[in-house]
Amino acid sequence: MEALLRIEHLSKSFPGVKANDDISIEVHKGEIVALLGENGAGKSTLVKSVFGLVKPDSGTITIKGEEIEPGDTAAAIRHGVGMVHQHFQLVPVMSVVENIILGDEPHKGVFVTKKAAREEVIALSARYGLEVDPDAFVEDLPVGIQQRIEILKALRKDIDLLILDEPSAVLTPHEIDELLEVIRKLAASGVGILFITHKLHEVMAVADRVVVLRNGKLVGTTTPKETNEEGLAQMMVGRNVVLSVEKGPARAKEVALEIKDLSVKDDRHLDAVTHFSLEVRAGEILGIAGVEGNGQRELVEAICGMRHRQTGTVKVSGKESPDMDPRGVHLMGVSHIPEDREKDGLVSSYSIADNLTLNQFNLKPFSVKGIRDFNARDEYADRLVKEFDIRTPSFQNSASSLSGGNKQKVVVARELTQNSHVIVASQPTRGVDVGSIEFIHKQLISARDGGAAVLLVSAELDEILSLSDRIAVMFGGKIVAIIDGQDADRQYVGRLMAGLSG
């Protein structure tokens, strides 16, 4: 049987690291192949080579029996390859329709037929069950909806091979189920699927074959019938991984974070959070469960001084925190892991070392009498890189050189090592591998046990259920229920998230 995609002996090196080392794999027509590996294992480099975004040093890529020119995206597209990127390739100030048709606009003469484009997007959205508002501006949309737009962009073209680089990293459980159904339908129609994911249950649910990379090398190929999630995790990491969260009972103490009568508007000046009140105690993890787009992002930004509070107060250890002053909030003892690491968590052009000290570069020991101590910075960065297993040749490299999961590790390392009274963790494990998820969960539990109040916001319901001592379910900008973590039932919480009664 002729392979739809054949990669043979592909290698690619970057300064200080061999991202891909003599890799050979195949994808057949109608086959779903999952590509697994730790952060920095070389997965994204491999699929970018197929799509022509990266030019390999050696090896060949053959699509439908024809070898394509390496490093030529146009050639890959001509051969029927579509790709959904890990980091969005959208223009924020343009509408959904404009983003989807960009570069391939329907014309009537010299004019773009906007009405036809809009109707095409509505039909495409309905066909694949990926609902979007065609007239909305991308900058106003939550990341989950932006991911849908990326997928629709790829599906608009006549494709034979679809590459998905962590397509579900920003989707809710319900949206993930819808995406997996789309993947099944595409494969049934003859489209070959090559997808990267860190969510092992997705692999077990849809993959026909699983290809595992470790440190740039192919370490094995298997099928869901031949293994389980624990076996896949072990192949990826090279050791046993504890997939369940191990934690003792919480020892909740005094209120560390108090939110009272908080109201916040979204970017369109509509009510996102209305008369919201909540207390988080030192020594507990309070998880906020909710379908993305129900005010979680605006709530977190208001707490952390990044969005104006229309009404209400936020108190940290009994003292009111400032409005629209992120640094002031941080100095009161609040650490913040933002949901969008690219936009709010990192300065990509800065070194890893500078990003690890981003909110304390002017404090001792990193600055003395206004003069920065780069030796102290470098010693600190070297320690955190090792402690948090940030995969990089050097902490002097720019943050932009890191894989998505390693970028997340930089943010988590910076925010969880400052002995803060309050930790606001929004999507803390988004886009990281199973080994890193295990490590980050342990760090959050360790912070709780050390006396910090942890407010956890996650679209991963399993993460909320396994980590939280108490769960607040959020719908329509309000809390609809607060449940003890030990008593939480997945189905019950899911119904509350959907706005249904228990």
TISE-130936 format. One record per residue (C-alpha): residue number from 1; residue in one letter; chain; x, y, z. Coordinates in Angstrom, 1 decimal, padded with zeros to 4 digits. Last residue first. Layout:
# residues N
k  r  c  xx  yy  zz
NUM  a  A  X  Y  Z
...
# end
This chain:
# residues 502
k  r  c  xx  yy  zz
502  g  A  -027.5  019.3  039.1
501  s  A  -029.3  022.1  037.3
500  l  A  -028.0  023.0  033.8
499  g  A  -025.7  025.9  032.9
498  a  A  -023.3  023.7  031.0
497  m  A  -020.7  024.0  033.7
496  l  A  -023.4  022.8  036.2
495  r  A  -024.0  019.7  034.1
494  g  A  -020.2  019.0  033.9
493  v  A  -019.9  019.3  037.7
492  y  A  -022.6  016.7  038.2
491  q  A  -021.1  014.4  035.6
490  r  A  -017.6  014.6  037.1
489  d  A  -018.8  014.1  040.7
488  a  A  -017.3  016.3  043.4
487  d  A  -017.5  014.9  046.9
486  q  A  -013.7  015.1  047.7
485  g  A  -013.4  018.5  046.1
484  d  A  -016.1  020.0  048.3
483  i  A  -018.5  021.9  046.0
482  i  A  -019.2  025.6  045.4
481  a  A  -022.1  026.3  043.0
480  v  A  -023.4  028.7  040.4
479  i  A  -020.5  031.2  040.6
478  k  A  -021.2  034.0  038.2
477  g  A  -019.8  035.3  034.9
476  g  A  -022.3  033.4  032.8
475  f  A  -021.3  030.0  034.4
474  m  A  -018.6  029.4  037.0
473  v  A  -018.4  026.2  039.2
472  a  A  -016.3  026.7  042.3
471  i  A  -014.5  023.6  043.4
470  r  A  -012.9  023.0  046.8
469  d  A  -009.8  020.9  047.6
468  s  A  -008.9  021.0  044.0
467  l  A  -006.2  019.0  042.3
466  s  A  -007.9  015.9  040.9
465  l  A  -011.2  017.4  040.0
464  i  A  -009.8  020.6  038.5
463  e  A  -007.2  018.6  036.4
462  d  A  -009.9  016.2  035.2
461  l  A  -012.0  019.2  034.2
460  e  A  -009.3  020.5  032.0
459  a  A  -010.4  024.1  031.1
458  s  A  -008.4  025.2  034.1
457  v  A  -008.5  028.0  036.6
456  l  A  -006.7  027.2  039.9
455  l  A  -006.7  029.7  042.7
454  v  A  -003.9  028.6  045.1
453  a  A  -003.6  030.0  048.6
452  a  A  -000.1  029.5  049.8
451  g  A  000.8  027.8  053.1
450  g  A  003.6  025.5  052.2
449  d  A  001.2  022.6  051.6
448  r  A  -000.5  024.7  049.0
447  a  A  002.8  025.5  047.3
446  s  A  003.7  021.8  047.4
445  i  A  000.4  020.9  045.8
444  l  A  001.1  023.4  043.0
443  q  A  004.6  022.0  042.6
442  k  A  003.4  018.4  042.5
441  h  A  000.9  019.4  039.8
440  i  A  003.7  021.0  037.8
439  f  A  005.8  017.9  038.0
438  e  A  003.1  015.5  036.9
437  i  A  002.1  017.9  034.1
436  s  A  005.8  018.0  033.1
435  g  A  006.0  014.2  032.8
434  v  A  002.7  014.1  030.9
433  d  A  003.8  016.7  028.3
432  v  A  003.0  020.4  028.3
431  g  A  000.5  022.3  026.1
430  r  A  -001.7  023.8  028.8
429  t  A  -000.4  022.7  032.2
428  p  A  -001.0  025.9  034.2
427  q  A  -004.3  026.8  032.5
426  s  A  -004.7  029.9  034.8
425  a  A  -002.8  029.6  038.1
424  v  A  -003.4  032.4  040.5
423  i  A  -000.9  031.8  043.4
422  v  A  -001.5  033.8  046.6
421  h  A  000.9  034.3  049.5
420  s  A  003.9  034.2  047.2
419  n  A  007.1  032.3  048.1
418  q  A  008.7  033.4  044.9
417  t  A  009.5  030.0  043.3
416  l  A  006.1  029.2  041.8
415  e  A  005.9  032.2  039.4
414  r  A  009.3  031.9  037.7
413  a  A  009.3  028.2  037.4
412  v  A  005.7  028.2  036.0
411  v  A  006.6  030.8  033.4
410  v  A  009.7  029.0  032.3
409  k  A  007.9  025.6  032.3
408  q  A  005.3  027.1  030.0
407  k  A  008.0  028.1  027.5
406  n  A  009.3  024.5  027.8
405  g  A  005.8  023.3  026.7
404  g  A  005.7  025.6  023.7
403  s  A  009.1  024.6  022.4
402  l  A  011.9  027.1  023.2
401  s  A  013.8  029.3  020.8
400  s  A  011.4  032.3  021.4
399  a  A  012.6  032.4  025.1
398  s  A  016.0  033.6  023.8
397  n  A  019.1  031.5  024.5
396  q  A  021.2  032.6  027.5
395  f  A  019.7  029.8  029.5
394  s  A  021.6  027.5  027.3
393  p  A  021.1  024.3  025.3
392  t  A  017.5  024.3  026.3
391  r  A  015.0  021.8  027.8
390  i  A  013.6  023.3  031.0
389  d  A  013.8  020.5  033.5
388  f  A  012.2  022.5  036.3
387  e  A  015.1  022.1  038.7
386  k  A  017.7  022.2  036.0
385  v  A  016.5  025.3  034.3
384  l  A  015.7  026.8  037.8
383  r  A  019.3  026.4  039.1
382  d  A  020.9  027.8  035.9
381  a  A  018.5  030.8  036.0
380  y  A  019.4  031.5  039.6
379  e  A  023.1  031.3  038.9
378  d  A  022.7  033.4  035.8
377  r  A  020.7  036.1  037.6
376  a  A  023.3  036.3  040.4
375  n  A  026.1  036.6  037.9
374  f  A  024.1  039.3  036.0
373  d  A  024.1  041.6  039.1
372  r  A  022.1  044.6  037.9
371  i  A  023.0  048.0  039.2
370  g  A  020.3  050.1  040.9
369  k  A  021.8  049.9  044.3
368  v  A  022.1  046.1  044.0
367  s  A  020.1  044.2  041.4
366  f  A  019.6  040.5  041.0
365  p  A  020.1  039.7  044.7
364  k  A  018.1  041.8  045.5
363  l  A  015.4  043.4  043.5
362  n  A  015.4  045.2  040.1
361  f  A  015.2  041.9  038.1
360  q  A  012.2  040.8  040.2
359  n  A  009.3  040.5  037.8
358  l  A  011.3  039.2  034.8
357  t  A  013.7  037.0  036.7
356  l  A  013.0  033.8  034.8
355  n  A  012.4  035.8  031.7
354  d  A  015.8  037.4  031.9
353  a  A  017.5  033.9  032.2
352  i  A  015.5  032.6  029.3
351  s  A  016.8  035.4  027.2
350  y  A  014.5  038.2  026.0
349  s  A  013.1  038.2  022.5
348  s  A  010.1  036.2  023.6
347  v  A  009.1  038.5  026.5
346  l  A  007.0  035.9  028.4
345  g  A  003.9  035.4  030.3
344  d  A  001.2  037.7  029.0
343  k  A  001.1  037.3  025.2
342  e  A  003.0  034.1  024.6
341  r  A  002.1  032.5  027.9
340  d  A  -001.6  032.9  027.3
339  e  A  -003.5  031.4  030.3
338  p  A  -001.4  033.5  032.7
337  i  A  000.5  032.0  035.7
336  h  A  000.2  034.7  038.2
335  s  A  002.0  035.1  041.6
334  v  A  000.5  037.4  044.2
333  g  A  002.5  038.6  047.2
332  m  A  001.5  042.3  047.5
331  l  A  004.4  043.1  045.2
330  h  A  002.7  041.2  042.5
329  v  A  -000.5  043.3  042.8
328  g  A  001.5  046.5  042.6
327  r  A  003.3  045.1  039.5
326  p  A  000.0  044.2  037.8
325  d  A  -001.5  047.7  038.5
324  m  A  -004.9  048.1  036.9
323  d  A  -006.7  048.2  040.3
322  p  A  -004.6  048.0  043.4
321  s  A  -005.0  045.3  046.1
320  e  A  -007.0  045.8  049.2
319  k  A  -005.3  044.4  052.3
318  g  A  -006.6  041.5  054.3
317  s  A  -004.0  039.0  053.2
316  v  A  -004.7  039.9  049.6
315  k  A  -008.0  041.8  049.1
314  v  A  -009.9  042.3  045.8
313  t  A  -012.7  044.8  045.8
312  g  A  -016.0  045.4  044.0
311  t  A  -017.2  047.4  041.0
310  q  A  -016.1  048.1  037.4
309  r  A  -012.7  046.4  038.0
308  h  A  -010.3  047.4  035.3
307  r  A  -008.2  044.6  033.8
306  m  A  -004.5  043.6  034.3
305  g  A  -004.4  044.0  038.1
304  c  A  -004.0  040.3  038.9
303  i  A  -007.5  039.9  040.3
302  a  A  -009.0  041.7  037.3
301  e  A  -007.0  039.6  034.8
300  v  A  -008.1  036.4  036.5
299  l  A  -011.8  037.4  036.5
298  e  A  -011.6  038.5  032.8
297  r  A  -010.1  035.1  031.8
296  q  A  -012.7  033.1  033.8
295  g  A  -015.7  035.1  032.5
294  n  A  -017.8  032.3  031.0
293  g  A  -015.7  032.1  027.8
292  e  A  -014.2  028.7  028.5
291  v  A  -016.7  026.2  029.9
290  g  A  -016.3  026.3  033.7
289  a  A  -014.5  024.9  036.7
288  i  A  -012.7  027.2  039.1
287  g  A  -010.4  025.2  041.4
286  l  A  -009.7  026.2  045.0
285  i  A  -006.4  024.8  046.2
284  e  A  -006.0  025.1  049.9
283  g  A  -003.3  026.1  052.5
282  a  A  -004.1  029.8  052.8
281  r  A  -007.8  030.3  052.1
280  v  A  -009.6  031.4  049.0
279  e  A  -012.7  033.5  049.4
278  l  A  -015.2  034.3  046.6
277  s  A  -017.6  037.0  045.5
276  f  A  -018.7  037.9  042.0
275  h  A  -021.2  040.7  041.4
274  t  A  -021.0  040.2  037.6
273  v  A  -018.1  039.0  035.6
272  a  A  -018.1  039.3  031.8
271  d  A  -020.5  042.2  031.3
270  l  A  -020.0  043.6  027.8
269  h  A  -017.5  046.3  027.0
268  r  A  -016.3  044.4  023.9
267  d  A  -013.0  043.6  025.5
266  d  A  -014.8  042.1  028.5
265  k  A  -016.4  043.9  031.5
264  v  A  -015.7  043.2  035.1
263  s  A  -017.9  043.1  038.3
262  l  A  -016.5  042.1  041.7
261  d  A  -018.9  042.0  044.7
260  k  A  -016.2  040.8  047.0
259  i  A  -013.0  038.8  046.2
258  e  A  -010.9  037.8  049.2
257  l  A  -007.6  036.1  048.8
256  a  A  -005.6  034.9  051.8
255  v  A  -008.4  033.9  054.1
254  e  A  -007.0  032.2  057.2
253  k  A  -006.2  028.5  057.4
252  a  A  -006.9  025.5  055.2
251  r  A  -005.0  022.4  056.0
250  a  A  -005.7  020.4  052.9
249  p  A  -005.8  016.6  053.0
248  g  A  -002.9  014.7  051.4
247  k  A  -002.0  014.7  047.7
246  e  A  -001.2  012.2  045.0
245  v  A  -002.4  013.2  041.5
244  s  A  -003.0  010.3  039.1
243  l  A  -000.8  009.9  036.0
242  v  A  002.3  008.8  038.0
241  v  A  005.0  008.4  035.3
240  n  A  007.3  005.4  035.1
239  r  A  010.5  006.2  033.2
238  g  A  011.7  006.8  029.6
237  v  A  009.5  009.9  029.2
236  m  A  007.6  009.2  026.1
235  m  A  007.7  005.4  026.2
234  q  A  006.7  005.5  029.9
233  a  A  003.8  007.8  029.1
232  l  A  002.6  005.5  026.3
231  g  A  002.7  002.5  028.7
230  e  A  000.7  004.4  031.4
229  e  A  -001.9  005.5  028.8
228  n  A  -002.4  001.9  027.6
227  t  A  -000.7  -000.5  025.1
226  e  A  -001.2  -002.9  022.2
225  k  A  -004.7  -001.9  021.2
224  p  A  -003.8  001.8  021.2
223  t  A  -001.1  001.0  018.6
222  t  A  002.7  001.1  018.7
221  t  A  005.7  002.7  017.2
220  g  A  009.0  003.3  019.1
219  v  A  012.0  005.3  020.0
218  l  A  012.3  007.7  017.1
217  k  A  015.0  010.1  018.0
216  g  A  015.0  013.9  018.7
215  n  A  015.4  013.5  022.5
214  r  A  012.4  011.1  022.6
213  l  A  010.0  010.5  019.8
212  v  A  006.9  008.2  019.9
211  v  A  004.8  007.2  016.9
210  v  A  001.3  006.0  017.7
209  r  A  -001.0  004.1  015.2
208  d  A  -004.7  004.0  014.5
207  a  A  -005.3  007.0  016.8
206  v  A  -008.8  008.1  017.9
205  a  A  -009.7  007.4  021.5
204  m  A  -006.4  006.1  022.9
203  v  A  -004.6  009.1  021.5
202  e  A  -007.2  011.4  022.9
201  h  A  -006.8  009.8  026.3
200  l  A  -003.1  010.4  026.1
199  k  A  -003.4  014.2  026.0
198  h  A  000.0  015.5  025.1
197  t  A  -001.0  015.9  021.5
196  i  A  000.7  016.0  018.0
195  f  A  -001.4  015.0  015.0
194  l  A  -000.8  013.4  011.7
193  i  A  -004.1  012.7  009.9
192  g  A  -004.5  011.2  006.4
191  v  A  -007.7  012.2  004.7
190  g  A  -009.7  009.4  003.2
189  s  A  -013.3  010.4  004.0
188  a  A  -013.2  008.2  007.1
187  a  A  -010.1  010.0  008.3
186  l  A  -011.9  013.4  008.0
185  k  A  -014.9  012.0  009.9
184  r  A  -012.7  010.6  012.7
183  i  A  -010.8  014.0  013.0
182  v  A  -014.1  015.9  013.2
181  e  A  -015.3  013.5  015.9
180  l  A  -012.1  014.1  017.8
179  l  A  -012.7  017.9  017.5
178  e  A  -016.2  017.6  018.9
177  d  A  -015.0  015.6  021.9
176  i  A  -012.3  018.2  022.4
175  e  A  -014.9  021.0  022.3
174  h  A  -016.8  019.2  025.1
173  p  A  -013.6  018.8  027.2
172  t  A  -012.7  022.5  026.6
171  l  A  -010.2  023.4  024.0
170  v  A  -006.8  025.3  024.4
169  a  A  -004.4  022.4  023.9
168  s  A  -006.8  020.5  021.6
167  p  A  -005.0  021.2  018.3
166  e  A  -001.6  020.2  019.6
165  d  A  000.1  020.5  016.2
164  l  A  -002.5  019.1  013.8
163  i  A  -001.2  018.1  010.4
162  l  A  -003.9  017.3  007.8
161  l  A  -003.0  015.2  004.7
160  d  A  -005.1  014.9  001.6
159  i  A  -006.4  018.5  001.6
158  d  A  -008.8  020.6  -000.6
157  k  A  -008.6  023.9  001.3
156  r  A  -011.2  025.1  003.7
155  l  A  -010.1  022.5  006.3
154  a  A  -006.9  024.4  007.2
153  k  A  -008.7  027.7  007.8
152  l  A  -011.4  025.9  009.7
151  i  A  -008.8  024.4  012.1
150  e  A  -007.3  027.8  012.8
149  i  A  -010.7  029.3  013.3
148  r  A  -011.5  026.6  015.9
147  q  A  -008.3  027.5  017.7
146  q  A  -009.4  031.1  018.0
145  i  A  -012.7  029.9  019.6
144  g  A  -010.7  028.2  022.3
143  v  A  -008.4  031.1  022.7
142  p  A  -011.2  033.5  023.7
141  l  A  -012.4  036.0  021.1
140  d  A  -012.1  039.8  021.1
139  e  A  -008.8  039.9  019.2
138  v  A  -010.3  037.7  016.5
137  f  A  -013.0  040.2  015.6
136  a  A  -016.5  038.7  015.3
135  d  A  -018.4  038.7  012.0
134  p  A  -018.2  035.0  011.2
133  d  A  -019.3  034.0  014.8
132  v  A  -017.9  030.5  015.1
131  e  A  -019.3  027.0  015.5
130  l  A  -017.1  024.0  014.6
129  g  A  -019.6  021.3  013.7
128  y  A  -017.6  020.3  010.6
127  r  A  -020.2  021.1  008.0
126  a  A  -021.8  023.9  010.0
125  s  A  -018.5  025.9  010.2
124  l  A  -017.8  025.3  006.5
123  a  A  -021.3  026.5  005.6
122  i  A  -020.9  029.6  007.8
121  v  A  -017.5  030.2  006.3
120  e  A  -018.8  029.9  002.7
119  e  A  -021.7  032.3  003.4
118  r  A  -019.3  034.9  004.8
117  a  A  -017.0  034.5  001.7
116  a  A  -019.9  034.9  -000.6
115  k  A  -021.1  038.0  001.1
114  k  A  -017.5  039.4  001.1
113  t  A  -017.0  039.0  -002.6
112  v  A  -013.5  040.4  -002.9
111  f  A  -013.3  042.8  -005.9
110  v  A  -011.0  042.6  -008.9
109  g  A  -013.5  040.7  -011.0
108  k  A  -015.7  038.8  -008.6
107  h  A  -013.3  037.4  -006.2
106  p  A  -013.2  034.7  -003.4
105  e  A  -010.2  035.3  -001.2
104  d  A  -007.3  032.8  -000.9
103  g  A  -004.6  034.7  001.0
102  l  A  -006.9  035.4  003.9
101  i  A  -010.2  033.4  003.6
100  i  A  -010.3  032.2  007.2
99  n  A  -008.9  035.4  008.7
98  e  A  -011.3  037.7  006.9
97  v  A  -014.3  035.5  007.9
96  v  A  -013.2  035.6  011.6
95  s  A  -012.8  039.3  011.5
94  m  A  -009.4  041.2  011.4
93  v  A  -007.7  043.1  014.2
92  p  A  -006.2  039.9  015.7
91  v  A  -004.5  038.6  012.5
90  l  A  -004.3  034.8  013.0
89  q  A  -001.4  032.3  012.8
88  f  A  -002.1  030.8  016.2
87  h  A  000.6  029.0  018.0
86  q  A  000.4  025.2  017.8
85  h  A  -000.2  025.4  014.1
84  v  A  -003.0  023.7  012.2
83  m  A  -001.5  022.4  009.0
82  g  A  -002.8  021.4  005.5
81  v  A  -001.0  019.3  003.0
80  g  A  -002.6  018.7  -000.4
79  h  A  000.5  018.5  -002.7
78  r  A  000.1  022.1  -003.7
77  i  A  000.2  023.0  000.0
76  a  A  003.5  021.2  000.4
75  a  A  004.9  022.9  -002.6
74  a  A  003.9  026.3  -001.3
73  t  A  005.5  025.5  002.0
72  d  A  008.9  024.9  000.4
71  g  A  011.6  024.0  003.0
70  p  A  012.5  020.7  001.4
69  e  A  011.3  020.3  -002.3
68  i  A  008.8  017.5  -002.4
67  e  A  009.3  013.8  -003.4
66  e  A  006.3  012.4  -005.2
65  g  A  004.7  009.2  -004.2
64  k  A  001.6  010.7  -002.7
63  i  A  003.8  012.9  -000.6
62  t  A  007.5  012.1  -000.2
61  i  A  009.8  013.8  002.3
60  t  A  013.5  013.0  002.1
59  g  A  016.5  013.0  004.5
58  s  A  019.1  015.6  005.4
57  d  A  019.6  019.0  007.0
56  p  A  015.8  019.6  007.1
55  k  A  014.3  022.9  005.9
54  v  A  011.7  024.1  008.4
53  l  A  008.4  025.7  007.4
52  g  A  008.0  023.3  004.5
51  f  A  004.8  021.5  005.8
50  v  A  006.7  018.2  006.3
49  s  A  009.6  020.0  008.0
48  k  A  007.1  021.8  010.3
47  v  A  005.8  018.4  011.2
46  l  A  009.3  017.2  012.3
45  t  A  010.3  020.4  014.1
44  s  A  007.0  020.3  016.0
43  k  A  007.7  016.8  017.3
42  g  A  011.4  017.3  018.1
41  a  A  011.5  015.9  021.7
40  g  A  011.5  019.5  023.1
39  n  A  008.5  018.9  025.3
38  e  A  008.1  015.2  025.7
37  g  A  007.0  012.9  022.9
36  l  A  004.0  011.8  021.0
35  l  A  003.0  011.8  017.3
34  a  A  -000.5  010.3  016.8
33  v  A  -001.2  008.8  013.4
32  i  A  -004.8  008.7  012.1
31  e  A  -005.0  006.8  008.8
30  g  A  -007.4  007.6  006.0
29  k  A  -004.6  007.4  003.4
28  h  A  -001.4  006.2  004.9
27  v  A  001.1  008.0  007.2
26  e  A  004.7  006.8  007.2
25  i  A  007.8  007.3  009.5
24  s  A  011.6  007.6  009.3
23  i  A  013.6  009.8  011.6
22  d  A  017.4  010.1  011.4
21  d  A  017.9  012.5  014.3
20  n  A  015.5  015.4  014.7
19  a  A  016.0  018.3  017.0
18  k  A  019.8  018.0  017.3
17  v  A  020.6  020.8  019.7
16  g  A  023.4  023.4  020.3
15  p  A  022.6  025.6  017.4
14  f  A  019.7  023.9  015.5
13  s  A  019.9  020.5  013.9
12  k  A  017.6  018.6  011.6
11  s  A  017.6  015.0  010.5
10  l  A  015.1  013.0  008.3
9  h  A  016.0  009.4  007.4
8  e  A  012.9  008.9  005.4
7  i  A  009.5  010.6  005.8
6  r  A  006.7  009.0  003.7
5  l  A  003.3  010.6  003.5
4  l  A  000.3  009.1  001.6
3  a  A  002.0  005.7  001.8
2  e  A  001.5  003.3  -001.1
1  m  A  000.0  000.0  000.0
# end
